Amino acid sequence: MADFELGLVWFRRDLRVADHAALYHAVTRCRRVLCAFVFDREILSPLSKNDRRVPFIHASLIELDKSLREAGGGLIVRHGVPLHEILELARECGVNAVFANRDYEPSAKARDEAIGKKLASADVAFFTFKDQTIFHQDDVLTGAGKPYTVFTPYKRNWLASLTPDALKPYASEENLSALAKPPAGVKHGIPSLEALGFSKEHAPALPAGTSGAYQLFDDFHDRMADYDRTRDFPSVKGPSYLSVHLRHGTISVRALARTAHDAQRHGNRGAETWLSELIWRDFYFSVLHHFPQVGVPGDHQAFKAVYDRIEWESGDAADSNFAAWCEGRTGYPLVDAAMRQINSSGYMHNRLRMVVASFLTKDLGLDWRRGEQYFEALLNDFELSSNNGGWQWASSSGCDAQPYFRIFNPITQSEKFDANGKFIRHYVPELAALSDKDIHAPWKAKPDALKAAKISLGAEYPMPVVDHDTARKTTLARYAVVKSASFGPDAADDE
């Protein structure tokens, strides 16, 4: 016997039918189930009309709606404020319970708390479930019952806590007989991108929806064994490119972790490294949950509060350097290529995210929050927890962060991870004619080499906005004001 007559599954960042926690609980506890998605007006309004993420979500919703229709249901899509839209849908349709998968961002948690209270006052139950992580909240704690702030012991406990049940898929796709079509009179079509205020010219850079996720996953499965050797080279097809699908839940993280875990148990080093990346994702979700101050909207604080005392560069020169960083014209080819990649595609290779973050904070001396906000505006796979964690790692202000005296050298990083300049030549074509040696630091090239390549520094390509060696010394002095509270003796390291 069903617990509820009519349930509503509120899809959010879980745009799939298979292995879906909230959908499974709804179809097994309700006699009939409706499905809905809300384009959150408060999130969409500040975005550029050319934002690439909205077309990806839109395309994924079209595929989700098709899957639900084939199973006897359909997707009700609204554009507004969720607090109003979900309450209105519950009232309009006579819903007894709303089911959703849990979100961990501070603003999302506040939203769900408010919606839960409003639904309760209308005598509608509200249930949320773990779905976008393997472990969350208090699942993985220290022996003293405290949250981990260092990754390695967290990873050990994460792996020790792993059981078959933790990776077991929810049988949501096999139990869809309870799905019901939207009631007559209830508006349920998917609005066009134009109606939402966005351009349809920027098609998703990667295939969208669950079909797109599995297309990428199947391709990566054949390359997984090499992941540990290829993942750091931006001109090599090393990554899985699944981060945007994890962000929007078009594929289950359990399916990915299960595949990686099974492969690494058989000695697959690439799978072991990739599984570690999935664990990092859980780790940053845990940090955000236990230390929400790092993700407070409009006021992201340093995890290590003492680092909020750092005096970052400011004024016209700092703003000019920030603009050069954003636009890919710092004079450091690998940095510029990486920034042009994100500007043109909404994607940036993970190794390069570390390089450009280090450059912004430790070469230009600019507040990490400026870079964090820029990535938030552009990354197709933007995830508050991982983005914040990554930026604080690079600026040495976060948990288990890069020590402040370890500073990425943009030239040696370029020589090591793009030795033949293939990636640079793709995104900085004005340097294409330079030799593999000169392309990493054009200002060091001999005049004849520049002339042969038809490059005049300051014209076709800029001179460096800062000298790395000088900037490094300035950074060490800047961080010295807090080093005694955070670190032991200096051990300067230029990577």
C-alpha positions in Angstrom: 0.0 0.0 0.0 1.4 3.4 -1.0 2.3 6.0 1.7 1.0 8.9 -0.4 -1.6 9.3 -3.1 0.3 11.8 -5.2 4.0 12.7 -5.0 6.1 15.3 -6.8 9.7 14.7 -7.8 11.5 18.0 -7.9 14.5 17.6 -10.3 17.3 20.0 -9.7 20.9 18.9 -10.4 20.0 15.3 -11.1 18.7 15.4 -14.7 18.3 11.6 -15.3 15.9 8.7 -14.7 18.3 5.9 -13.9 19.8 5.4 -10.4 18.0 8.5 -9.0 17.4 8.4 -5.3 14.5 10.9 -5.0 12.7 9.4 -8.0 13.1 5.9 -6.6 11.7 6.8 -3.2 8.8 8.7 -4.9 7.7 5.9 -7.3 8.0 3.2 -4.5 6.1 5.3 -1.9 3.4 7.0 -4.0 0.5 5.7 -6.0 1.0 8.4 -8.6 4.1 10.6 -9.2 4.5 13.9 -11.1 7.9 15.4 -12.1 8.9 19.0 -12.2 11.9 21.3 -12.8 12.2 25.0 -12.0 14.4 27.4 -13.9 15.4 29.5 -10.9 14.9 33.1 -11.9 17.1 34.4 -9.1 20.0 32.2 -10.4 19.4 32.9 -14.1 18.8 36.7 -14.0 22.4 37.7 -13.4 23.8 35.5 -16.2 24.8 36.6 -19.6 22.3 35.7 -22.4 25.2 33.8 -24.0 25.8 31.7 -20.9 26.8 28.2 -22.1 25.4 26.3 -19.1 21.7 27.1 -19.7 21.7 25.5 -23.2 23.3 22.3 -21.7 20.6 22.2 -19.0 17.9 22.9 -21.6 19.0 20.1 -23.9 19.3 17.7 -20.9 15.7 18.6 -19.9 14.4 17.8 -23.3 16.0 14.4 -23.1 14.7 13.9 -19.6 11.2 14.9 -20.5 11.3 12.4 -23.4 12.4 9.6 -21.1 9.6 10.4 -18.6 7.0 10.6 -21.4 8.0 7.2 -22.7 7.5 5.8 -19.2 4.0 7.3 -19.0 4.8 10.6 -17.3 6.3 14.0 -18.4 8.1 17.0 -17.0 6.4 20.1 -15.7 8.9 23.0 -16.2 8.5 26.4 -14.6 10.5 29.6 -14.7 10.4 31.5 -11.4 11.3 31.4 -7.8 11.3 27.8 -6.5 9.7 28.8 -3.1 6.7 30.1 -5.0 6.7 27.6 -7.9 6.9 24.4 -5.9 4.3 25.5 -3.4 2.0 26.5 -6.2 2.5 23.2 -8.0 1.8 21.3 -4.9 -1.4 23.3 -4.3 -2.5 23.2 -8.0 -2.0 19.5 -8.4 -3.0 18.3 -4.9 0.4 16.8 -4.1 0.8 15.0 -0.7 4.6 14.8 -0.7 7.6 16.4 -2.5 10.8 14.4 -3.1 14.2 16.0 -4.0 17.8 15.1 -3.9 19.9 17.0 -1.4 22.0 20.1 -2.2 24.8 21.3 -0.1 25.4 24.9 -1.0 24.5 27.3 1.8 21.9 29.2 -0.3 20.4 25.9 -1.5 20.2 24.6 2.1 18.4 27.8 3.2 16.1 27.5 0.2 15.2 23.9 1.0 14.6 24.8 4.7 12.2 27.6 3.8 10.4 25.4 1.3 10.1 22.5 3.7 8.5 24.8 6.3 6.0 26.2 3.8 5.1 22.8 2.6 4.7 21.5 6.1 2.3 24.4 6.8 0.2 23.2 3.8 0.3 19.6 5.2 2.7 18.5 2.4 5.6 16.3 3.3 9.1 17.2 2.0 11.9 14.6 1.7 15.4 15.0 0.6 18.0 12.3 -0.2 21.7 11.8 -0.7 22.3 11.4 -4.4 25.1 13.6 -5.8 27.8 12.2 -3.5 28.9 8.8 -2.3 29.3 10.0 1.3 28.1 13.3 2.7 27.6 15.3 5.9 28.6 13.1 8.8 29.2 9.9 6.9 33.0 10.2 7.1 34.4 11.7 10.3 37.6 11.3 12.3 37.8 9.0 15.3 36.9 12.0 17.5 33.7 12.6 15.5 35.1 15.7 13.8 35.1 16.6 10.1 38.4 16.0 8.2 40.4 19.0 7.0 43.2 17.0 5.4 42.4 15.0 2.3 44.7 11.9 2.7 43.2 10.6 6.0 39.7 11.5 4.7 40.5 9.4 1.6 41.6 6.4 3.8 38.5 6.5 5.9 36.3 7.0 2.7 37.8 3.9 1.2 37.5 2.0 4.5 33.9 3.0 4.7 33.0 1.9 1.2 30.6 -1.0 1.1 28.7 -2.5 -1.9 25.5 -0.8 -0.6 27.2 2.6 -0.9 27.7 2.1 -4.6 24.5 0.2 -5.2 22.2 1.8 -7.8 18.7 2.9 -7.0 16.2 0.9 -9.1 14.3 4.0 -10.1 14.3 3.2 -13.9 12.7 -0.2 -13.1 9.8 1.2 -11.1 8.3 3.9 -13.3 4.8 2.5 -13.5 3.6 5.1 -10.9 4.5 8.0 -13.2 1.6 10.2 -14.1 1.1 12.7 -16.9 0.7 16.4 -15.8 -2.9 17.1 -14.9 -5.1 18.8 -17.5 -4.8 22.6 -17.3 -1.3 22.5 -15.7 1.2 24.2 -17.8 4.0 21.8 -18.5 5.9 22.5 -21.7 9.7 23.3 -21.7 10.1 27.0 -22.4 12.5 28.0 -25.3 15.9 29.4 -24.5 14.7 32.7 -26.0 11.7 32.7 -23.6 14.2 32.2 -20.7 16.2 35.2 -21.9 19.1 33.2 -23.4 20.7 32.8 -26.8 20.4 29.5 -28.7 23.6 30.2 -30.6 25.8 28.7 -28.0 25.1 25.0 -28.3 26.6 22.8 -25.5 30.3 22.2 -26.1 29.8 18.6 -24.9 26.9 16.2 -25.7 24.1 16.9 -23.2 21.7 14.6 -21.3 22.3 11.1 -20.1 23.0 9.9 -23.6 25.8 12.5 -23.8 27.1 11.5 -20.4 27.4 7.8 -21.4 28.9 8.7 -24.7 31.7 10.4 -22.9 31.9 7.7 -20.2 32.2 4.9 -22.7 34.9 6.8 -24.5 36.8 7.4 -21.3 36.4 3.8 -20.1 38.8 2.8 -22.9 41.3 5.4 -21.8 40.9 5.1 -18.0 44.0 2.9 -17.6 46.2 5.8 -18.8 44.5 8.5 -16.8 47.3 8.7 -14.2 49.8 9.3 -17.0 47.8 11.6 -19.3 45.6 13.8 -17.1 48.2 16.6 -16.6 48.8 17.3 -20.3 46.3 19.8 -21.8 46.9 18.9 -25.4 46.3 15.2 -24.7 42.9 13.5 -24.4 43.4 12.5 -20.8 40.4 13.7 -18.7 37.0 12.1 -18.7 35.2 15.4 -19.5 32.4 14.3 -17.3 32.5 17.1 -14.7 29.7 19.0 -16.3 27.6 15.9 -16.3 28.3 15.3 -12.6 27.5 18.9 -11.9 24.0 18.5 -13.4 23.5 14.9 -12.5 22.9 13.5 -16.0 24.9 10.5 -14.8 25.1 8.9 -11.4 28.2 9.4 -9.4 27.7 5.9 -8.0 28.0 4.4 -11.5 31.3 6.3 -12.0 32.7 5.4 -8.6 31.6 1.8 -9.0 33.4 1.4 -12.3 36.6 3.1 -11.0 36.6 1.1 -7.8 36.2 -2.2 -9.5 39.0 -1.4 -12.0 41.4 -0.2 -9.4 40.9 -3.4 -7.4 42.4 -5.2 -10.4 45.5 -3.0 -10.4 44.3 -0.3 -12.8 46.4 2.7 -11.7 44.5 5.1 -13.9 41.3 4.1 -12.4 42.8 4.5 -8.9 43.8 8.0 -9.7 40.4 8.8 -11.2 38.6 7.4 -8.1 40.8 9.7 -6.0 39.5 12.7 -8.0 35.9 11.6 -7.2 36.9 11.3 -3.5 38.3 14.9 -3.7 34.8 15.9 -4.9 33.2 14.3 -1.8 35.8 15.9 0.4 35.1 19.4 -0.8 31.3 18.8 -0.4 32.1 17.8 3.2 34.2 20.9 3.8 31.4 23.1 2.5 28.9 21.3 4.7 30.9 21.5 7.9 32.4 25.0 7.2 29.7 26.9 5.3 31.5 30.2 5.9 33.8 29.4 2.9 30.7 29.5 0.6 28.6 32.3 2.1 27.0 34.1 -0.9 28.9 37.4 -1.5 31.3 36.8 1.4 33.4 33.7 0.8 35.8 33.5 3.8 39.2 31.9 3.9 39.1 28.5 5.5 42.2 29.5 7.5 40.8 32.7 8.8 44.3 34.2 9.4 44.7 34.4 5.6 41.9 37.0 5.5 44.6 39.3 6.9 46.6 39.2 3.7 46.8 42.6 2.0 46.2 41.9 -1.7 47.2 44.2 -4.5 44.6 46.9 -5.3 44.2 50.0 -7.4 44.4 50.7 -11.1 47.5 48.6 -11.7 45.9 45.6 -10.0 42.7 46.1 -12.0 44.7 46.3 -15.2 46.6 43.1 -14.3 43.3 41.4 -13.5 41.9 42.4 -16.9 45.0 41.0 -18.6 44.6 37.7 -16.7 40.9 37.5 -17.7 41.5 38.3 -21.3 44.6 36.0 -21.8 47.2 38.7 -22.4 49.5 38.4 -19.4 52.6 37.7 -21.6 52.9 34.2 -20.2 51.8 31.9 -23.0 50.5 28.9 -21.0 48.5 31.2 -18.7 47.1 33.1 -21.7 46.2 29.9 -23.5 44.4 28.6 -20.5 42.4 31.8 -20.1 41.5 31.8 -23.7 40.3 28.2 -23.4 37.8 29.0 -20.7 36.7 32.2 -22.4 36.0 30.5 -25.7 34.6 27.2 -24.4 33.6 27.4 -20.7 36.1 24.6 -20.0 39.6 24.6 -18.5 41.9 21.7 -18.1 42.5 20.9 -14.4 46.3 21.3 -14.4 45.8 24.7 -16.0 43.2 25.7 -13.3 46.0 25.3 -10.8 48.5 27.2 -12.9 46.3 30.2 -13.6 45.1 30.3 -10.0 48.7 30.4 -8.7 49.5 33.1 -11.2 46.6 35.3 -10.2 47.3 35.0 -6.5 51.1 34.6 -6.3 52.4 36.4 -9.4 49.8 39.2 -9.6 49.1 39.3 -5.9 45.4 39.5 -6.4 42.7 38.2 -4.0 41.7 34.6 -4.9 38.0 35.6 -4.7 38.4 37.6 -7.9 39.5 34.5 -9.7 36.9 32.3 -8.0 34.1 34.6 -9.1 35.4 34.7 -12.7 35.5 30.9 -12.9 32.0 30.8 -11.4 30.7 33.0 -14.2 32.3 30.9 -17.0 32.9 27.3 -16.0 30.4 24.9 -17.5 31.1 22.5 -14.7 31.0 25.2 -11.9 30.6 23.6 -8.5 30.8 25.9 -5.6 32.5 23.4 -3.3 35.2 22.3 -5.7 35.7 25.8 -7.2 36.1 27.3 -3.7 38.3 24.4 -2.6 40.5 24.7 -5.6 41.0 28.4 -5.4 41.7 28.3 -1.7 44.2 25.4 -2.3 46.1 27.5 -4.8 46.1 30.6 -2.6 47.2 28.5 0.4 44.2 29.7 2.5 42.1 26.5 2.4 42.2 23.1 4.1 45.0 20.8 3.0 46.2 23.6 0.8 49.3 24.2 -1.2 51.9 25.7 1.2 52.3 29.4 0.5 56.0 28.9 -0.3 55.3 26.5 -3.1 54.6 28.8 -6.1 54.0 27.5 -9.6 56.4 28.8 -12.1 54.4 29.5 -15.3 57.4 28.9 -17.5 58.5 25.6 -16.1 54.9 24.4 -15.9 54.6 25.2 -19.6 57.8 23.4 -20.5 56.8 20.3 -18.5 53.2 19.9 -19.4 53.1 21.5 -22.9 56.6 20.8 -24.0 56.0 21.0 -27.7 53.7 24.0 -27.4 50.8 22.3 -29.0 48.2 23.6 -26.6 49.7 27.1 -26.7 49.7 27.2 -30.5 46.0 26.3 -30.5 44.9 29.1 -28.3 47.6 31.6 -28.9 48.1 31.3 -32.6 50.1 34.5 -32.9 53.0 32.5 -31.3 52.6 29.5 -33.6 55.8 30.1 -35.6 58.1 30.2 -32.5 60.2 27.1 -31.8 59.2 24.6 -29.1 61.9 26.2 -26.9 61.0 29.9 -27.4 57.2 29.5 -27.2 57.2 29.1 -23.5 58.8 32.5 -22.8 58.9 34.7 -26.0 60.6 37.6 -24.3 63.6 35.4 -23.8 63.8 34.5 -27.6 66.6 36.0 -29.7 65.6 39.0 -31.8 66.1 37.0 -35.0 63.8 34.3 -33.8 61.0 36.8 -33.1 61.6 38.5 -36.4 61.3 35.2 -38.2 58.1 34.5 -36.4 56.8 38.0 -37.3 56.3 38.8 -33.6 57.0 42.2 -32.1 56.6 42.0 -28.4 54.1 44.6 -27.2 52.3 44.5 -30.5 51.4 41.0 -31.7 51.9 39.6 -28.2 52.4 41.4 -24.9 55.5 41.6 -22.7 54.9 39.9 -19.3 52.8 42.0 -17.0 55.1 40.9 -14.1 58.5 39.3 -13.6 57.9 35.9 -12.0 61.1 35.9 -9.9 60.4 39.4 -8.5 56.7 38.6 -7.9 57.7 35.4 -6.1 59.8 37.4 -3.6 56.9 39.8 -3.1 54.5 36.9 -2.4 56.8 35.3 0.1 57.0 38.6 2.0 53.2 39.1 1.7 52.5 35.7 3.2 55.2 36.1 5.8 52.8 38.1 7.9 50.7 35.0 8.6 53.3 32.2 8.2 54.0 31.9 12.0 50.4 31.1 12.6 50.2 28.5 9.9 53.6 27.0 9.0 57.0 26.1 10.4 60.3 27.2 8.9 60.4 28.5 5.4 61.1 26.0 2.6 60.8 28.1 -0.5 59.8 26.0 -3.5 59.2 27.3 -7.1 57.5 24.6 -9.1 
